[in-house]
Amino acid sequence: MSARRDAEHYLTLFAHVAARPEAELDLGQAALLIAEPEYPDLDVAYYVALLDKVGDEARRRIAGGPGGAPSNPARRLGRLLYEEIGFEGNEREYYDPRNSFLNQVIDRKTGIPVTLAVVYMEVARRAGIDARGIGFPGHFLVQVPDPASGDKTIVDPFTGKVLGDAELRSLLQRATGEKKELSPALLEPIPRRQILMRMLNNLRAIYHQRRDGERLRRTLEQLAVLSPGDDGLRRDLAAVGGRVPPSAGRPPTGQKIVN
């Protein structure tokens, strides 16, 4: 099979998975399919099984401490993923494209906020916790519900730490350069497709900066799957000789995406 036909196959598969309704969209699988054109021998099932294994362990720990009392999910997940397994934010090589490929993040145990958030959310989901991604300005976050108390905890996936209002205000000030009050709207979860778009837009910026036309074309084609109505994206795609791929349905709300 030619390289171009391979690329079309990967794109068609990505479009098929991304076309599922929000509640059925497997974020981990879709994120792994983003990486498949870069890693043609990638074994998606292998990485899904790794997430399953960690998720099973997380479920056991969250289910109860002494006497069977449920444990705080955010703190248990943070301890397992960051203190024991060793996931951490990649501060030294923040703009390494490997930080945006989920297989590499799992293998190397390092990444940027959005891909570490995908690991966190997928492990949480397997543990029975509906963790959700938050497109906070300049820094992706995760909202973690506690079924026992009904509380919702905000976690920084770059460090695994629980954030209070003071830390969130500090993050907001760093992102905007201004002192602002926290708006509840800033902490609203975003759809899974927007998380995939955030990952792809990070790669888009990296490949544009590196003038890597082939990888930029591939990334734009994947973005066009998720946002077929974006005229600017179509123009950029045409400029690098790409094609408009199969659509994954209605595009998510447009926004400038970083981290």
C-alpha positions, 0 to 999 in steps of 0.5 A, spaced: 500 500 500 502 506 498 504 512 503 498 516 500 493 510 501 496 509 508 494 516 510 487 515 507 486 509 511 488 512 517 484 518 516 478 514 514 478 510 521 479 516 525 473 520 522 469 513 523 471 513 530 470 521 531 463 521 528 460 517 534 456 521 539 459 525 544 457 520 550 460 514 545 466 517 543 472 513 546 477 519 547 483 514 548 482 511 542 481 517 538 487 520 541 491 514 539 488 514 532 491 521 531 498 518 532 497 512 527 500 516 521 506 518 525 507 511 528 504 506 522 506 500 527 502 503 533 498 497 536 492 501 539 489 495 542 496 495 546 495 502 549 488 501 550 489 495 555 495 499 558 489 504 560 485 498 562 490 495 567 491 502 570 484 503 570 482 497 574 487 499 579 484 506 580 477 503 581 480 498 586 483 504 590 477 508 589 472 503 591 474 504 599 479 504 604 479 501 611 472 499 612 470 500 605 469 507 605 470 510 598 476 514 597 477 521 594 478 520 587 482 526 585 487 524 590 487 517 589 488 518 582 494 523 583 497 518 587 497 513 583 498 516 576 504 521 578 507 519 585 507 511 583 507 510 576 511 517 575 507 521 570 509 528 569 509 535 565 514 535 560 517 542 562 524 541 558 521 539 552 514 542 552 514 543 544 516 536 542 511 533 538 511 527 542 508 530 547 501 530 543 501 523 541 498 519 546 502 513 545 508 517 547 505 520 553 504 513 556 511 510 554 515 516 556 510 518 562 511 525 560 507 530 556 503 537 556 497 538 560 492 536 554 495 529 553 496 528 560 489 530 561 487 524 556 491 519 560 487 522 567 480 522 564 481 515 561 484 512 567 478 515 571 473 513 566 475 506 567 475 507 575 467 509 574 469 516 575 466 521 570 472 526 569 471 532 564 476 536 561 476 544 562 479 548 556 481 553 562 485 559 558 492 557 557 492 551 561 488 545 560 485 542 567 480 536 569 474 536 573 473 530 578 467 529 581 467 525 588 460 521 588 460 520 595 460 527 597 458 530 590 463 535 590 467 537 584 475 537 584 479 541 579 486 538 578 492 540 574 494 534 569 501 537 568 502 536 576 497 532 578 495 537 584 488 539 586 487 546 585 483 551 589 481 558 587 487 561 589 491 557 584 486 558 579 486 565 579 494 565 579 493 561 573 488 565 570 492 571 571 498 568 568 494 567 562 491 573 561 496 578 564 490 581 568 487 580 575 480 577 574 475 574 578 474 566 576 468 566 572 464 559 573 464 559 565 471 558 565 471 551 569 465 548 564 467 542 561 468 541 554 466 536 549 471 530 547 472 533 540 474 539 542 479 536 546 482 532 540 482 539 536 486 542 542 491 536 541 491 537 533 492 545 534 498 544 538 501 539 533 499 544 527 503 550 531 509 546 532 509 543 524 508 550 522 513 553 526 518 547 523 516 548 516 514 541 516 509 541 510 508 533 510 506 533 517 502 539 517 498 537 511 496 530 515 494 534 521 490 539 518 486 533 514 485 530 521 483 537 524 478 538 518 475 531 520 473 535 526 471 541 523 469 541 516 465 548 516 472 551 518 473 556 511 480 558 514 482 551 515 480 549 508 484 554 505 490 552 509 489 545 507 489 547 500 495 551 501 499 545 503 496 540 497 491 537 502 484 534 501 478 535 505 477 528 508 470 525 511 467 529 516 465 527 523 459 531 523 457 538 526 464 542 528 465 544 535 465 551 537 471 554 534 476 557 539 483 559 539 486 553 543 493 552 546 496 547 551 
